[in-house]
Amino acid sequence: MISEERRGIGTLQETSLHAALITWYTQPGDDLEVPVEGFIVDIVRGEQLVEIQTRNFVSLKDKVSRLLENHPVRLVYPVPQEKWIIRLAGDGQTRLSRRKSPQRGRVENLFTELVRLAPLLTHPHLSIEVLLISEEEIWLNDGRGSRRRRGWSISNRRLLGVISSRVLASAADYRAFLPPDLPQPFTRREGSHALNLSPSLTGKMLYCLRAMGMLRVVGKQGRARLYLLEM
């Protein structure tokens, strides 16, 4: 298991996953938690600024917008390809169970958050790195969690390992998400089937690609929009 020590990292309120990813990503010569343009940046690597964000891109929009004015920015986002759920009693210490989640994340899950930054995706200074990871998610039986989890709260996320990574830095990198045999034009349903993604996630991807000028709406098929890939 990867160490969770933060080597020079402060006490920002983040999960163990965030701390462990900074440790995993850091290279010799990097500076950690550096003030830049009025913000604290996770990693400064020469001219490049690296931000590791495990959730909630909406909180990043203003920060990334400002940093991109004068710096190349790499945004790193983990997607759990493998996840184990550990349930703890209300005391936060007693382990009740550990099971593997049947869900397997994909790089495309990035678009769930990426819709928050859609206007920035064509900025030449911005690159996104998606890490497919193995993690443990800690559930606490404190009665304060969501109804979907029947009151269990997610109290922490722990990194077990990084499986692979994928960098998105150009229009071609994003275009590669669309299969070459996708009909032109196509509906969201056809895109969902071709991509083997839920209609909701497919819609978020199409929204981002439209914002990047890679897709345009050319009409309707019934009530469904028709999308055409810009060549």
C-alpha positions in Angstrom: 0.0 0.0 0.0 1.3 3.5 -0.9 2.4 5.6 2.1 0.0 8.4 3.1 2.7 10.7 4.6 2.6 14.1 2.9 6.3 15.1 3.1 6.2 18.8 3.6 2.4 19.1 2.9 0.3 21.2 5.2 -2.9 20.4 7.0 -5.5 21.3 4.4 -8.7 19.4 5.0 -8.5 16.7 2.4 -9.0 12.9 2.5 -6.1 10.5 2.8 -6.6 9.9 -0.9 -5.6 13.5 -1.8 -2.5 13.3 0.5 -1.4 9.9 -0.9 -1.8 11.1 -4.5 0.4 14.1 -3.8 3.0 11.8 -2.4 2.7 9.4 -5.4 2.8 12.3 -8.0 5.7 14.3 -6.5 9.1 14.1 -8.1 12.5 15.3 -6.8 12.7 19.1 -7.1 9.0 19.7 -6.9 7.7 22.3 -4.4 4.5 21.5 -2.4 1.7 23.8 -1.4 3.1 26.9 -2.9 1.3 30.3 -2.9 0.6 31.4 -6.5 -1.6 34.2 -7.7 -3.3 34.3 -4.3 -4.0 30.5 -4.2 -2.3 27.5 -2.7 -1.1 25.1 -5.4 -0.5 21.5 -4.6 2.7 21.0 -6.6 4.9 23.4 -8.5 7.1 21.6 -11.1 9.3 24.1 -12.8 6.9 26.3 -14.8 4.0 23.9 -14.4 1.4 24.0 -11.7 -0.2 20.7 -10.6 -3.6 20.5 -8.9 -4.9 17.2 -7.6 -8.6 17.2 -7.2 -10.5 14.2 -6.0 -14.0 15.7 -6.4 -16.1 18.9 -6.8 -14.6 20.7 -9.8 -17.0 23.5 -9.4 -14.9 24.8 -6.5 -11.9 24.9 -8.9 -13.3 27.0 -11.6 -12.2 30.4 -10.4 -8.8 29.1 -9.2 -7.9 27.4 -12.5 -9.2 30.3 -14.6 -6.9 32.7 -12.8 -3.8 30.4 -12.8 -4.2 29.7 -16.5 -3.7 33.4 -17.3 0.1 33.1 -16.6 0.9 29.4 -16.0 0.6 25.9 -17.6 -1.8 23.9 -15.3 -2.1 20.2 -15.0 -5.3 19.0 -13.3 -5.0 15.5 -11.9 -8.2 13.5 -11.2 -8.5 10.0 -9.8 -11.2 7.6 -10.9 -11.6 4.4 -8.9 -11.4 1.4 -11.3 -11.3 -0.9 -8.2 -13.0 0.0 -4.9 -13.3 -1.8 -1.6 -15.9 -0.5 0.9 -15.0 -0.8 4.6 -17.8 -0.3 7.1 -17.0 1.0 10.5 -19.2 1.2 13.6 -20.2 4.6 15.0 -17.0 4.7 17.1 -14.9 5.0 14.0 -12.7 2.1 15.0 -14.6 -1.2 14.9 -14.5 -2.7 11.5 -17.7 -4.4 10.6 -17.0 -5.6 7.0 -14.9 -5.1 3.9 -16.3 -5.9 0.4 -15.3 -5.2 -3.2 -17.7 -2.8 -5.0 -19.1 -4.3 -8.3 -18.7 -0.9 -9.9 -15.6 -0.3 -12.1 -14.7 3.2 -13.0 -13.5 4.3 -16.5 -11.6 7.3 -17.7 -15.0 8.7 -19.1 -16.2 9.2 -15.5 -14.1 12.3 -15.6 -16.9 14.1 -17.6 -19.1 14.0 -14.5 -16.9 16.7 -13.1 -15.5 18.1 -16.3 -18.8 19.8 -17.2 -17.9 22.4 -14.5 -14.8 23.4 -16.5 -16.2 23.1 -20.0 -15.4 26.7 -21.1 -11.7 26.2 -20.1 -11.0 22.9 -21.9 -9.7 24.5 -25.1 -7.2 26.7 -23.2 -3.7 25.9 -24.5 -2.2 26.0 -20.9 -4.6 23.4 -19.5 -4.1 19.6 -19.4 -6.0 16.9 -17.6 -4.5 13.7 -16.3 -6.9 10.9 -15.3 -5.6 8.3 -12.9 -7.4 5.0 -12.7 -6.8 3.8 -9.2 -7.5 1.2 -6.6 -8.9 2.6 -3.4 -10.7 1.9 -0.1 -13.7 3.9 0.8 -14.5 4.1 4.5 -18.1 4.2 5.5 -19.1 5.3 9.0 -22.3 4.2 10.7 -23.0 7.7 12.2 -26.6 8.2 10.9 -25.5 11.4 9.1 -25.0 10.0 5.6 -27.2 10.1 2.5 -30.5 8.3 2.3 -29.1 6.3 -0.6 -26.4 4.9 1.8 -29.1 4.5 4.6 -27.4 7.0 6.9 -23.8 5.8 6.4 -21.3 8.6 5.9 -18.2 8.4 3.7 -15.5 9.4 6.2 -12.4 8.8 4.1 -10.8 7.4 0.9 -7.5 5.6 0.9 -5.2 5.0 -2.1 -4.2 1.4 -2.6 -2.4 1.9 -6.0 -2.4 3.7 -9.3 -3.3 1.3 -12.2 -2.9 3.6 -15.2 -3.1 7.2 -16.3 -4.2 9.1 -19.4 -3.4 12.7 -20.3 -5.8 14.9 -22.2 -4.0 17.9 -23.6 -5.3 18.4 -27.2 -8.5 18.2 -29.2 -7.3 14.9 -30.6 -7.1 13.4 -27.1 -10.8 14.3 -26.5 -11.9 13.2 -30.0 -10.4 9.8 -29.3 -13.3 9.1 -26.9 -15.7 8.8 -29.8 -15.6 5.5 -31.7 -14.7 5.8 -35.4 -17.9 3.8 -36.4 -20.2 6.3 -34.7 -22.9 7.3 -37.3 -22.9 10.9 -38.4 -25.0 12.6 -37.3 -26.0 10.7 -34.1 -28.3 11.0 -31.1 -27.3 10.8 -27.5 -28.9 7.4 -27.3 -26.8 6.2 -30.2 -23.7 7.7 -28.6 -24.6 6.0 -25.3 -24.9 2.6 -27.0 -21.6 3.0 -29.0 -19.7 4.2 -25.9 -21.3 1.7 -23.5 -22.0 4.5 -21.1 -25.2 5.7 -19.3 -27.2 8.3 -21.2 -26.5 10.8 -18.4 -22.7 10.4 -18.6 -22.9 10.4 -22.4 -24.8 13.7 -22.2 -22.1 15.3 -20.0 -19.4 14.2 -22.5 -21.3 15.6 -25.5 -21.8 18.8 -23.6 -18.1 19.2 -23.1 -17.3 18.3 -26.7 -19.8 20.9 -27.9 -18.2 23.5 -25.6 -14.8 22.6 -27.2 -16.3 23.1 -30.7 -15.9 19.5 -31.7 -19.6 18.7 -32.0 -22.5 20.8 -33.2 -26.3 20.2 -33.1 -27.6 19.9 -36.7 -31.3 19.2 -36.0 -33.5 16.7 -34.3 -34.6 13.1 -34.7 -38.0 13.2 -33.1 -37.3 14.9 -29.8 -33.6 13.9 -29.7 -30.9 16.2 -30.8 -28.6 15.2 -33.7 -24.9 15.7 -33.1 -22.4 16.0 -35.9 -18.6 15.7 -35.4 -16.7 18.6 -36.7 -13.9 17.3 -38.9 
